[in-house]
């Protein structure tokens, strides 16, 4: 046997025997002093070979013996804590990895709360605070004389990253602050930076090092969900160090490259969020996206297409990173093609939430801003084809937000893809979203032009004066004509005498009205004649403005021609630029429908499925039916007085209105009458029957008659989904307005069957209407009748509503489903009494 090994072996055996059996404090002190010679940094150190032999073969056994002897009585063998300090020095001055593993082993092996457990935990906290964790990781980075055991490294990795979980499970309520995740992982980041600094120093000194263990620690911490804590410490430090050092950049690249594939996604997503710009990402990642398939999938597919939680600056950093290097720019062009295809896909428009669509739109515009005209010119035809297909799919959507998003992106993208061609122009209101998206699409400056920078400050007004009083035109002062001084004096005098423009008060013309020769018709039939056959446009406009007031003032006359008048108004086209034409026509139609509900509703519902009608006219029919039903179901409804807009513009009141003498007399009587109870004098609104009760079926059931029969120009179940959505919302509104009516149960049953047929429709606007219709049924039909007549429908609706509330991509659909489920719960609680405790 090697003499060195035998000497160390005998010394350790004798020391372990003395530590295990002796109760003499002085003897124990001398034994520990003899063993401490084998630790690095001792006062009288042993030979280097003996120190290496002790650290390699006997150090862990000595530590386990020290932990086993730990007790209050054993530490009290020497006064003033001498034995405890000496005991702790063995853990803090020896090989860090073995000391760390023995401490973790002793903590996990403790049977329960005890003195030994708390002392080991406190020593571990001291171990972390003195920077020994950096020594643990640094030891794994240096080349070892013997090959390391993979199981040992895996155990060390698990203990290092999982320390907060292990200590939390063992200490529970007595856990220390240093072991909390929010405190430990920033500390782990600091220790990792120290280990990286040691690696860089070794490389500069010519020593080989490996960062694979640090990469595994970093990846495993990110997999545990601690990206912000550890990367928040690492990234700012690495950003500063790698800014002017190629060696630090190489170390950063190798650090990220060596992360295992299973942890690459967690690391990259956290790194993209913490990095403050594309330059930082480029220095930290290098060309990792080109060399690693996993990194390419995460950076160019998963972050952009499968998630939408990242902010706009994060997208700008990521896409700017792809654009910064010539090897990565082809990936940016490929990303742009895939973004356009995804953005324009009909499946995306139907089944993707609005926030994710905005996210993809922002990524698309940022990619366009980073690409140059030459790169876009080579793929112009393909990009334009994808863009036009996407614009069509988005403009066909029933949701205004989706259509508006398509308009904004189409305008900005077409201007970048084909700048010299005709641009797309849409009409939409500007807001913060539109301004943000248009700003993202602005081309980024490629290089600073000194010539332009010099030319811009030099642009001066053409007529600027020189310092000596001469004009800039040639530098020659203009000669002053003789005799001009007196003229200027006269002008100055007149300017003082005459009032200035600021002193002139404008004349109030707000009450002026335009004089028109046309006279408003006085009868409903005259209005019909003027609207159908009159060539006098002023008379036509006057008839349009007066028809609503005439209908309300003469309901009997309006009932005689109600259907013919509704037909005229439904087919009426704007022949002049009448302000509020659509509003005037709609109010007149609503007045006709309210005056003579049954015949007009029968006519309008029959025309909804007619052939020669535009989509706008069909939606007008639905709007008129809804507004008329709302007016008919209003309690205490009184006939409307003709409004000002119903009169002809030229009509003026002949005199001031007569005083309301009856109200004056009643007020005098009331003031002089003594009453013992004021409540008896109060009179509530007159009770009137619900006029919608008699005609609810006429409004509702004809709309359900032919919804599944496609026509030549009208297909509700096909591409006319916008009208289908309006139809569903109208049926829900009619159901809600039919509360407490005799036909409400039949309407609810028919509406639930209609909803069940379309419950899996792909358009979000239609699904919103279906869910609103379900809530309308639950609110309008009495609870007893629901359970008596519609039990099967309610049982089938419940799991469907639960599925929509959990999985529907549209946020509004999920909210509506939750509200419907709450109504079902209230219905059950109202009818089924709770069980007694």
Secondary structure, 3 states (H helix, E strand, C coil): CCHHHHHHHHHHHHHHHHHHHCCCHHHHHHHHHHHHCCCCCCCCCCCHHHHHHHHHHHHHHHHHHHHHHCCHHHHCCCHHHHHHHHHHHHHHHCCHHHHHHHHHHHHHHCCCCCHHHHHHHHHHHHHHHCCHHHHHHHHHHECCCCCCCHHHHHHHHHHHHCHHHHHHHHHHHHCCHHHCHHHHHHHHHHHHHHHHHHHHHHHHCCCCECCHHHHHHHHHHHHCCCHHHHHHHHHHHHHHHCCCCHHHHHHHHHHHHCCCHHHHHHHHHHHHHHCCCHHHHHHHHCCHHHHCHHHHHHHHHHHHHHCCCCCHHHHHHHHHHHHCCHHHHHHHHHHHHHHHHHHHCHHHHHHCCHHHHHHHHHHHHHHHHHCCHHHHHHCHHHHHHHHHHHHHHHHCCCCHHHHHHHHHHHHHHHHHHCCCCCCCCCCCCCCHHHHHHHHHCCCCCCCCCHHHHHHHHHCCCCCCECCCCCECCCCCCCCCCCCHHHHHHHHHHHHHHCCCHHHCCCCCCCCCCCCCCCCCCCCHHHHHHHHHHCCCHHHHHHHHHHHHHHHHHCHHHHHHCHHHHHHHHHCCCCCCCCCCHHHHHHHHHHHHHHHCHHHHHHHHHHHHCCCCCCHHHHHHHHHHHHHHHHHHCCCCCCCCCCCHHHCCCCCCCCCCCCCCHHHHHHHHHHHHCCCCCHHHHCCCCCCCCCCHHHHHHHHHHHHHCCCCCCCCCCCCCCCCHHHHHHHHHHHHHHHHHCCCCCCHHHHHHHHHHHHHHHCCCCCHHHHHHHHHHHHHHHHHCCHHHHHHHCHHHHHHHHHHHHHHHHHCCCHHHHHHHHHHHHHHHHHHHHHCCCCCC
